[in-house]
Amino acid sequence: MLKTGIISTAYFGFKNFEQGMKKCRAHGYDGIDYQEFVSVENSPIYKMKEGEAERYLTELKDCADTNGLEIYQLHGTWPHVDDRTKEGRERTIEYFKQNILGAEMLGCPKVIVHPCMPRLGLGNAVEEEDFEVNAYLLKSLAPFAREHGVTVCFENMPFVVGSLFSKVSNIKKLMAEIRDPNIKVCLDTGHFNVEKKDICEAITLLGDDLATLHVHDDRFGQDRHLLPFQGEIDWNGFVRGLRNISYKGFISLETSIQQSTPEPMLEEMRISLAKIAKWFAAQVDDE
């Protein structure tokens, strides 16, 4: 059966990972999507002195190994420094390289990156410009990722409906342009639903380019990161698509039970969410 995982912030933060990992494993997950590299402003990792980050990440990896958890992917920096200027995009590339180095230290095979969106908030994208900007981003990262044994996974983003990389067909064209085994795709189900397209068709189109997932539900195209089956995504189509391409990656949840949920409901709901992930895994594997 496919392995299942969830974002690290569903169980632990920067400091309290030992108990969180233990509980994550006890609830049935096989791995975690590590989130502490997302915020350049708020993550202590970016403020650590030389050697400190390596010691911290080594301790984190050892704890994951002890608890039988894989750190199977790492979420890269978001929001980017400044997508609107070439200088800002070069700084973003440097942050992504830091993410790749962090993933290598964690024994983590994948880093998820969002597209550069230089026209976010400025109206419709200029497609040729946005395509070239993101082709440059991925071509810049590919040799570095290969050197450090990491695959960069490009995520679909919907914030401007109709924007270039909200469409899976354009991501497929980008993958054809890059043609690099260290550059793949992360399909975010909630982001995808903003466009109200056929998810089975999209997954089938991506085929071998699809390396990982961000699984959560969506309602009214607002990227709410709802629990599966609490929104309007066609989950049967999702399963069919993954079967069509013989998907072998993690069923990776990018949603969680709110920490403010009273005990013992918090525990029960976390266990139920883990069962949903296992249900997806079993459905995809059920030939």
Order of alpha helices (4+ residues) and beta strands (2+ residues): beta-alpha-beta-alpha-beta-alpha-beta-alpha-beta-alpha-beta-alpha-alpha-beta-alpha-beta-alpha
